[in-house]
Amino acid sequence: MSCLLRVGIGSEEEVAQDSTQDAFENGRRFGVYEIDCHADGSLCELGRGAMGVTYRATDTSLQRKVALKIIKSDIAERSADARERFLREARAAASLRHENIAIIHQFGMRLETGQYFYAMELIEGETLDDRVRRAGPLDARTTIGIAKQVTSALAAAEKHGLVHRDLKPANLMLVNVDEPEVMESDQSRSKRSKIRALRKSGIPVVKIIDFGLAKAFHTATDPKSLTHDRFVGTPAFASPEQFDHSALDVRSDIYSLGETLWFALTGKTPFSGRSVEEIHRAQQSNVLPVEQLKAAHVPSRLRSLLKSMIAIEPASRPGTHELAARLQDCSPEARSARRMRVTLAAAAIALLAAVALAAALLSFLRNESVHSLATAVEKSIAVLPFENRSSDKENAYFTDGVQDEILTDLAKIADLKVISRTSVMHYKSDAPRNLREIGQQLGVAHIVEGSVQRAANKVRVNAQLLDARTDAHLWAQTYDRDLADVFAIQSEIAKAIADQLQAKLSPNEKKAIEEPPTTDLAAFDLYSRAKSLLLSAGFSATQDQDRRKAIELLDEAVKRDPSFFVAYCLLAGAHEDLYAVSGSDHTPARLALAEAALQAAVRLRPDAAETHLARANYLYYGLRDYGGALAELQIAWRALPNDPRLFELTGYILRRRGQQKEALRNLERAVELDPRNFITLQQIALGYQNLGRYAESIAALDRVLAIMPANVETRANRGLFYLCWKGDSQPLHQTIDAILAQGPGTIASAADIWFLCALAERNPAAAERALIALGDNPSWNEGTIILSRSFAEGLLAHMTKDEARARTAFEAARAQQEKIVQAQPDYGPALCVLGLIDAALGRKDLALDEGRRAIAHTPVEKDVINGSYVLQYSAITAAWAGDKEIALQQLEAGLHAPLASVMLSYGALKLLPFWDPLRGDPRFEKIVASLAPK
């Protein structure tokens, strides 16, 4: 009767759910499982939802009770590929073992009906949702006890790369545990001890159900789901990333846990609405109803923790380790310990506290008065390159080093906005400077100018502070000292400028400013030369040579002064650039050199902010440990408030996690501190291109050209993005002609784009000229997909039907690429390129196998950038290998990846010969037409 009533008055969804009963044999049998019945003969339902119905059942083969979930029949009506993906994701979820996660016994599909199901351990108890609705909100102690258990489970899942995606009160079971009398292993004894402690404290044991299944079911339902283009989860408890369809990690689950704990404490959710859109809008407002927590008498520390867990930006939320520590700090035991310490100390410090309070109050009022008069603009400053007045021009590097140290010291002051050296180095000139114009370009109110004169063992440093808006001189000082005092001079200048701008200087900041980088001036010269080389390497056609030369200089510097801390940090970064940024030496040996330099820095100053930044770079570029890198950056931010590298690296990490919009926001914040950084602005343009937002990408390149109007690579990229967007090669062609008109060697840095333009126009003569201009450089480099010059020769020969020349060129390309793969066999991008070459050589099975392995080594879920590139270029491999079905499947999946490559743009699909094997296929032509600009 209950079923008939639901059918009569329920929704279509409920009717579809009831259709699961059609799969039963003899009314209650489902394969080896027999559904339990109530006394009245009705089936024993444990719950029902959008995906299906869960029943209490018995596994007749193993004679154990299970919770059997039978998925709606319409989910089963999918392709074989969808079913394969479902099972792959489901197996990953089933591999997770933790005492606070419900065990999945079996996933499967019943062949007779094509119906999915899974069986998990039967948990006796009630959900957190049911508990709160039945008995009211929980107290803080119980809530913290539950949160600790869930956090432990999330930490375990994080190690497996798994995200729940639907963490909510209804998926947390509060269990009535009966302890077994015998525990066979140490691990079991440990679990038994935890259970006993929880039962003694009155805190329920928690079991998370449906772990990882949201993704598995979503994948089975829609092949596009691997690219996160549909909402997954429950809106009231979902993270902002889920609404934006961004890639997720454990911090998304931490957000959902924060909302779940909020519900447990108040019986309400922090954001509500009648629709998904209303909930998302409330979320984006970031206005938390903290009065709900206060009304529930939630302690202040726990309120603060919940607010950080529900932060809009994932990077602002605690990771699992930090969350566990903060939960412990919020516990009643910790509060009692703190109260005891306070009580014991109160009598001894009462008088001092009263005096200190009065002094602090006066200081606060004074500082607030100053702050109200001095806006953020008033405390903004740029330190322009100093003039080298030494007779020996070799001292130019020393002069640069002095200016850079003053800038670095000022940047350590949180109360100032200080522009990075990368931006101010553009104003290194003997010509008179227009300070008002420079101030406007850099967005600052004040400018520091100066000069350095070094002779024998003496040094003269002149510095002056000017108001960029009026050209007024605010402060000036000349220092004539012994050369050995140069670092003391730099500190004095920085403190004098901070004082002039009325910037607050903390004791830690004062200490950091006064600490000299080294006591060896020769080592400082070597370091300054290396730093200048590395700063300009990103703008140079000889960047790898510059980096290698910088490494030699730094090796010599630390040999002279083994305690030269910042030199070790810079050295680690230089090795990482060769390993990951340029990719020219992506070998274990190069990574080991980076690690050795980092460890030297750690030994010298393990707690320094620069150490945490260096470690973040190593974790990101070397190990691709994005969570670890973000944690290090959070620590570094406290002492490096003006360092744009923190925001820049955060942007790169978020981009690799699929959080493209958040990544762009961080890159824009980096540009605020480094407004003329050519590379960061290029990366912003690339970020918009990754999103397929070509108009904004071109506008970002125009910002680059406003700084460096003659930059050939940027001009060519602007035309290339127009080709990708509109499928029109003419603007790029005109740009190439204009560059060529400047001289035959001008095109060298954009010869690869010229070659691509010639391919799009099917112009073999222009392609040959582009190859000559290319020299020995790669013919194409998109992210970590690097195609050699030999590959380009083979592609051109194939296009002109010269198959003998094509085979010779591709064989040469393969010999080069095979060496790269042998040096790094698990590196997906290199293996992907090898598969592409083997496809060109007609080695179909080998090419397809290499493509599959490349995708397996570089999953999109773990690395959005490399994963997307590998997936998309593997589609070309399959097309060349003659397997249209795989090619089209990978093409469709690639188009829905979180990042778009040039090769999968409308223009590339329409014009480039890479996709010729698919031309004429109706599915391919439909895809191309769907991408045409509206």
Secondary structure, DSSP 8 states (H G I E B T S, - for coil): -HHHHHHHHS-HHHHHHHGGGGG-BTTTEETTEEE-B-TTS-B-EEEE-SSEEEEEEEETTTTEEEEEEEE-HHHHSS-HHHHHHHHHHHHHHHT---TTB--EEEEEEETTTTEEEEEEE---EEEHHHHHHHH----HHHHHHHHHHHHHHHHHHHHTT---S--SGGGEEEE-----S---SHHHHHHHHHHHHHHHHT--EEEE-STTHHHHHHHHH-GGGGGT-S--S-GGG--HHHHTT----HHHHHHHHHHHHHHHHHSS-SS--SSHHHHHHHHHHT---HHHHHHTT--HHHHHHHHHHT-SSGGGS--HHHHHHHHHHHSHHHHHHHHHHHHHHHHHHHHHHHHHHHHHHHHHHHHHHHHHHS-TGGGEEEE---EE--SSGGGHHHHHHHHHHHHHHHHT-TTSEE--HHHHGGG--SS---HHHHHHHHT-SEEEEEEEEEETTEEEEEEEEEETTT--EEEEEEEEEEGGGHHHHHHHHHHHHHHHTT----HHHHHHHHS-S-S-HHHHHHHHHHHHHHHHHTT-TTHHHHHHHHHHHHHHHHHH-TT-HHHHHHHHHHHHIIIIIS-TT-SHHHHHHHHHHHHHHHHH-TT-HHHHHHHHHIIIIII--HHHHHHHHHHHHTT-TT-HHHHHHHHHHHHHTT-HHHHHHHHHHHHHHSTT-HHHHHHHHHHHHHTT-HHHHHHHHHHHHHH-TT-HHHHHHHHHHHHHHHS--HHHHHHHHHHHTT-TTGGGGGHHHHHHHHHHTT-HHHHHHHHHHHTTS-SEEETTEEE-HHHHHHHHHHHTT-HHHHHHHHHHHHHHHHHHHHHSTT-HHHHHHHHHHHHHTT-HHHHHHHHHHHHHHS-TTT-HHHHHHHHHHHHHHHHHTT-HHHHHHHHHHHHTSSS--GGGSHHHHHH-GGGGGGTT-HHHHHHHHHHS--
